[in-house]
């Protein structure tokens, strides 16, 4: 399993950070986890976007996790016109998201009718709405989702392959559901928007607590707002009081192997 961090920031982060987005590669399977502002351009630095087969969305009511879906789909549609890329570009991408995503998708199609008409006419996407605790199986990959505690409905995801796993909290407060989802995982991508917790988000302390209680191997602090981005040593010190394993501060285009 290979993980590329495409976006580790939030809207208030510096220009060095895009919003939420990650690329997971498992053999020939390439999937995106969230697709926030700026992530599409970083994706292009890692792979050709037409290679992406699936997108797992944590939540779609906050734009910093989904805003680059239109340029991603636009690129895919345009590549169907180029002979060199046509075959791969025509393969549909499956979007996995929570309930009511189709309703939001239909609203987008009203904002960008030309783009979405082309995408739908060419059958470039499939949408699968997920329930909490639902399991998705792809070739060589098992994905489990769980409801996170956030200000809007949000799913956390666990990706498993041959005894290895990655867990993504999405935006989340501390919860037993997150601890259970992250149990014994190799990597936990944890929401650390600010050094201290606030409504809908963990702070460094809560990230460390989840990692300790779940027996996580490596804790990656991500979704970093201005205060977190400017104080990486402090984040590590706070989280390190509660979790004695490896702690990494996420950076855009950072790559991790599991």
Secondary structure, DSSP 8 states (H G I E B T S, - for coil): -EEEEEE-B-TTS-TT--SSEEEEEETTEEEEEEE-TTHHHHHHHHS-GGG--EEE-S-SSSGGGTTTHHHHHHHHHHHTTSTTTHHHHTS-EEEEEETTHHHHHHHHHHHTHHHHHHHHHTT-EEEEEE-TT-EEEETTEEEEEEE--SSS--EEEEEEETTEEEEE--S----HHHHHHTTT-SEEEEE-SSSS-BTTB--HHHHHHHHHHTT-SEEEEESB-HHHHH-HHHHHHHHHTT--SEEEE--TT-EEE-
